[in-house]
Amino acid sequence: MSIADLYGGTKEYFTNVVTGYGINVSFTNDIKNDLAKLIRPEETKLVWIETPSNPTLKIVDISLVADLAHQYGIKVVVDNTFLSPFLQTPLDHGADVVLHSVTKYINGHSVRHK
């Protein structure tokens, strides 16, 4: 399960690559209100959020998502690329895994330094 508003490459991966491995990803525009309805206890293994999202900068309440997901034994992954580990620490809010694209915010969007 994933938020619908996320980086295009990630959405492409979820819709066209993982399906070849028998993985189905459902998307929601309102994870706060839809998460409980979309969880399939025997099938849902992971919730993927990106906050702020790319490109619209929507904010997701990590603690709220993690609390609900953990009630079902579901892991929560947060793509924290936009805020960096300096500005947001998803593990402190209940996330199980945090990803950062170091070629983006941390590295100045791949700016070549001389």
C-alpha positions as CSV (number, residue, x, y, z in Angstrom):
1,M,0.0,0.0,0.0
2,S,1.3,3.5,-0.8
3,I,0.3,7.1,-1.0
4,A,-0.7,8.0,-4.5
5,D,1.3,11.2,-4.6
6,L,4.9,10.1,-4.8
7,Y,8.0,10.4,-6.9
8,G,7.3,9.3,-10.5
9,G,10.1,6.7,-10.5
10,T,8.8,5.0,-7.4
11,K,5.2,5.0,-8.7
12,E,6.5,3.5,-12.0
13,Y,8.3,0.8,-10.0
14,F,5.2,0.0,-8.0
15,T,2.9,-0.2,-11.0
16,N,5.1,-1.9,-13.6
17,V,7.9,-3.7,-12.0
18,V,6.8,-5.4,-8.7
19,T,3.6,-6.7,-10.3
20,G,5.9,-9.1,-12.3
21,Y,6.8,-10.6,-9.0
22,G,3.2,-11.1,-7.9
23,I,3.1,-8.0,-5.7
24,N,0.1,-5.8,-5.8
25,V,0.3,-2.2,-4.6
26,S,-2.8,-0.2,-3.8
27,F,-2.6,3.6,-3.8
28,T,-4.6,6.2,-1.8
29,N,-4.9,10.0,-2.0
30,D,-5.9,10.1,1.7
31,I,-4.0,7.6,3.7
32,K,-5.2,9.1,7.0
33,N,-8.8,8.2,6.3
34,D,-8.3,5.2,3.9
35,L,-5.6,3.2,5.6
36,A,-7.8,1.1,7.8
37,K,-10.2,0.4,5.0
38,L,-7.4,-0.7,2.6
39,I,-5.5,-3.0,4.9
40,R,-6.0,-6.7,4.0
41,P,-4.6,-8.4,7.1
42,E,-3.5,-11.5,5.3
43,E,-2.0,-9.7,2.3
44,T,-0.8,-6.2,3.3
45,K,2.9,-6.4,4.4
46,L,4.1,-2.9,3.9
47,V,2.9,0.7,3.8
48,W,5.1,3.2,1.8
49,I,4.9,6.9,2.5
50,E,6.8,9.8,1.2
51,T,6.5,12.9,3.3
52,P,6.6,15.6,2.2
53,S,5.6,14.0,-1.1
54,N,7.2,14.6,-4.5
55,P,6.0,16.7,-6.3
56,T,3.1,18.3,-4.4
57,L,4.7,18.3,-0.9
58,K,1.7,16.7,0.8
59,I,2.4,15.9,4.5
60,V,1.6,12.5,6.0
61,D,1.4,11.9,9.8
62,I,4.0,9.2,10.2
63,S,3.0,8.4,13.8
64,L,-0.6,7.9,12.8
65,V,0.2,5.6,9.9
66,A,2.8,3.7,11.9
67,D,0.5,3.2,14.9
68,L,-2.3,1.7,12.7
69,A,-0.1,-0.3,10.5
70,H,1.7,-1.8,13.5
71,Q,-1.6,-3.0,14.9
72,Y,-1.7,-5.4,12.0
73,G,2.1,-6.3,12.0
74,I,2.6,-4.2,8.9
75,K,6.0,-2.5,8.3
76,V,6.1,1.2,7.4
77,V,8.7,2.6,5.0
78,V,9.3,6.4,4.7
79,D,11.0,8.0,1.8
80,N,12.5,11.0,3.6
81,T,14.4,12.5,0.7
82,F,12.9,15.9,0.8
83,L,13.5,16.6,4.5
84,S,16.8,14.8,5.1
85,P,17.7,13.2,8.4
86,F,18.5,16.6,9.8
87,L,15.0,18.0,9.5
88,Q,12.9,14.8,10.0
89,T,13.6,11.6,11.8
90,P,10.8,9.1,10.8
91,L,12.2,6.4,13.1
92,D,11.4,8.6,16.0
93,H,7.8,8.6,14.8
94,G,7.4,4.9,14.4
95,A,8.7,4.2,10.9
96,D,10.5,0.8,10.5
97,V,12.7,1.8,7.5
98,V,13.7,5.2,6.2
99,L,15.2,5.9,2.8
100,H,17.1,9.0,1.7
101,S,18.2,9.8,-1.9
102,V,21.6,11.3,-1.2
103,T,21.7,12.7,-4.8
104,K,18.8,15.0,-4.0
105,Y,18.5,17.3,-0.9
106,I,21.6,16.0,1.0
107,N,23.9,16.4,-2.0
108,G,22.2,19.5,-3.5
109,H,20.3,17.7,-6.3
110,S,23.4,16.2,-7.9
111,V,25.2,19.6,-8.1
112,R,28.7,18.9,-9.1
113,H,31.1,20.5,-6.6
114,K,34.5,21.5,-7.7
